[in-house]
Amino acid sequence: MFKRIGLFLLTNLLVVLTVSLILNIVMPILGIRPDGIMRLAVMCGLFGMMGAFISLAMSRWMAKSAYRIYVIQPSDQNFQYREIYNMVAKLARQANLPAVPEVGIYESAEPNAFATGPSKSKSIVAFSTGLLSSMNKQEVEAVAAHEISHIANGDMVTMTLLTGIANALVMFLSRIIASVIDSALRGDDDEGGLGFFTYIMVVMALETFFMLLASIPIAAFSRYREFKADAGAAKLTSPMDMANALKRLARAVEIPTQKDSFAIAKISSNRKVSIFSTHPSIEDRVARLEQMR
């Protein structure tokens, strides 16, 4: 699960910085200047939401490329892979999804899984080889049900809307503050100031900083949705199976794994819960599931 949000947020940051360059360099060259606070706000709103939805549109492709995911076909010659595909297809029907998500496998000793995609009909559920080799059938199915619940709940689209709003605020505030700094450095004769390229660097530095702050409410929303996905998985399978899968993941925390720059959208994390954590602690998640029995 951490891969799902991590890929999305990283792509979103890169898109926002690219859009920022367009706003700061290309548009002035073309003679397009968003003069006035209202025009700037509208422009940032449009580009901020566009950046988030571009990130969403790219999410499935980014996941496949970043993790070299092998996409399972319904008629795959590997019997185990066909079983996994049929299991996901069954859960997708139970969750009333309009289409069966793509089902993929990626090489990693770390037991994990994630789902991503731009819509309920265009999504992918991917499992690590470490997860498939360390869990029994019921636990794998519970993990798959958790990811299917994310898709059924439309979590990626909701996350996109939230991120789009954050993008707009980040872009707007960065330019307002940079303009204030620029004005403060100008003399009475209107000389000095930041200069064209320094202004661009200040804006991009502020955007990176504000995006870090914006990740706090986004992470809080993600933690809330994890509990919802756990509950959805419990309904599709059982609370005990989902709790057992999480306990199995918790036991894998002590296993050293390779550092992963995308590791904020997987089903579990060995990081301590903080304001930047996208997932609640496994202990809290298991406690809620046990209350559902």
N, C-alpha and C positions, 0 to 999 in steps of 0.2 A: 504493500500500500504506500509506503513512503516514496517509492519510485513514481507512483502516479502523480502526486502533488509536486514532488521535486522536479521532475521533468517539465511539468507545466509552469512552475514558478520561474525556473531557470530560463526556459524559452521566453516567458513573458518579459523578464528583465532584459534579455537581449533584444527582443522586439521593441520594447519601450525606448531603450537607448538608441536603436536604429531610427525609430520614429523621431526621437529628439534631435538627431542629426539632421533629419529632413526638415523639421520645424526651424532649426537654427541656421542651417546653411542653404539648403536647396530653395526653400520658400523665399528667403530674402533675395536670393539671386534672381528669382522669377518675379520679384517685385511684390510678393504677397506678404504683408505684415499684419498680424492680428493686433492692431492698435486698439487700446481700450480694454478695461478689465472684462467686460461682458463678452467681447469678441474672443479674448484670450481664453475665457472660461469655456465657451462653446467649442473652440478649437481643441482645447485639451480634453474636453469630454468626448468629442468625436474620435480623436486619435487614441485616447486611453481605452475606450471600449473596443476600438478596432484592434489595438494591440492584444487585448485579452482574447478576443475571438480568433485572431490569427494563431495565437498560441494553442487554443483549443483545437483548431482545425489541424494543426501540425502534431498534436499530442500522440496520436497512434503511430504515425510515421517515425516520430522521434524515438518512441519506445522501441520499435522494431530495430531501428538503426543503432541506437545506443547499446542495446543488449543482444544484438544479433539473434533475435528471436526466431525460432523455427515454428512456422505456422502449421498446425496439424490440419490435415484434410479429413473429411468424414470417412474416406476409404483408405486411410493411411495403412501401410503394410505392417506397421508396428502395432501389435495388439494392445499393449499398455496405452499407447497414445490414443488409439481408437476408443478405449474405455474412458479416458479422460474427456475426450471430445463429447461422447455420448452423455457423460455425467453432466457436463456444462450445458449441453442442449436440453437435458431434462429439467435442470434448474431454471434455465431461461424460460421454458414453457410454464413452469410453476409460477414464475414471477411475472408472467404475461408480457415478456419483452416482445417487441415486434419482429425481431430477428435474432438468430443465434449469434452471439459474439464470436469473433475469431478466437481461437484457442491456441496458445503458444507455449513453448518450452524454451528456457534459456539456461545456459551453463553457469552455475554458481553453487558453491558448496554451502552457502548460507541458505537456510530454509525460509523461503518467502514467496510471495505472490502479489500481483497487483492487477488492477484493471484501469483502462483509460480509453479515451475516444471522444469524438465530437458530439455523439448522440447515442440514444438507446439502440438505434439500428446500425450504427457504425462504431463498434467498440471492440476491444480485445481484452481477454483475460489471459495472463501469462503466469506460469509456475516455474520456479527454479528447480533444477535437478536435485538440489539439496533437500527441498521440501518433499518432493515425490519419493525420495529414498528414505526419508526419516519418519514419515507419517503413514498410518494405516488408511484404509479406504474411507472410513467414516470421517476421519480428521481432514483428509484432503477434500472431501465433499463439503464439509463445513466451511473450510477456507474458500472454496469456490463459491459457496452460497453467500459468503460475506462480500466477495467481489461483485457477484451478480446483484446483490442488494444495492451496492454503490451505483451501479448502472441504472437499476430500476428506480432508485430514488432521484436520479438526475443530479447527482452530487457534482459532477464535473461542470455542468451548465451553470448550476447555482454558484459554484466556486468562480466561474468565469465572470458572472455578473458582479460578484463581490470584488474580484480583482480588477475589473474594468473601472469600477467606481474609485478604487484605491489608486489606479493608474492616473485617472483624471486629476484627483486631488494632488498626487505627487508631482505631476507635470506642472500643474497650476501654481502650487506653492513654491516650487523650485524657481520658476521664472519670476514670480513676484519678489522673492527674497533676493535673487540675483540682480533684479532691477533696482531694488532698494540699495544694495551694496554698490552698484554702479553709480547711482545718483549721489551717494554719500561720498564717493571718491572724486567726484567732479568738482572743479573749482567754480567760482562765481562766473568765470568766463566760459563755462561749459567745456573746459579742457580736462583731459585726464580720463578718469573712469577705468573700467576693467579692460576695455578694448574688446574687439570682436571675438578673437579666439579664446582669450581668458574668460570672457563671459560664457562661452560655450562649455569650457572645462568646469567652471563653477556650477553651471546648471546641471551638468551630468554628475558631478560629485554630490550635489544636493539630492538629485533623483535617486542615486544609489543609496544614500543615507535614509531618505524618506521611505524608500521601498523596504528597507530593513525594518523600520518602525511599522510600516503597513502590514508586514508579515505577522505581527502580533495578533491583531483581530482575525486575520485569515487563519492562523494556526488554531486559535480558539474555536472558530467555526468548524475546522477540520476535526478537532477532538470531539465536538458534539456529534458530528456526522458519523464518527467511528462507532460510538455507542449505538446509533440508529442502525448502522450496517450490521453490527453484532446481533441486534434484536431481529433484524430481517433474516439473518442466517439461522438464528434459533428457530424461527417459524418455518423456514424451508427445510431444515434438518431437525436439530434438537438443541436445546440449551446445553446439554451435557456434551454433545459432540463438539460444539463451538468452544466451550470452556476447555475441553481436553486438547483441542488444537492449539489454543493460546498457551496452555500449560506446557505443551511440547515445545513451542517456540521460546517460552521463558527459559526452559532448560538449555536451549541452544545459545543463550546469551553469553555464556562463559567460553564459547568456542570462538577463537580469534578469527576474524574475517577481514578480507581486503577492504580498505577504505573505499567508500563509494560516494562520489561527488553528487550523485543523484538521489542519495539514500534518504529521502523524506516522504516517500509515498508507498511504502511497503506495508505488509500486514502487521509488522511489529518492529520495534527498535530497541537496541540495547543502550540507548541514551537515557539519561535521567529526564523526567518530565520538567519542563520549564515553560515560560511564557512563549517561547518559540517552538515548542514541541507540537507537532501536528497530530500526535496520538496520545491518548491517556495511558497511564501505566497498565500493564497487563493485569496486575493485581486488582485494580479497580474494575476493569472490564470483566474479569472472571467473577468478581463479587456480584456484579449486576446480573450476569447470566445465571448464577446460582440462585438468585432471587426469583427467576422466572420458572424454576422447576415446579 
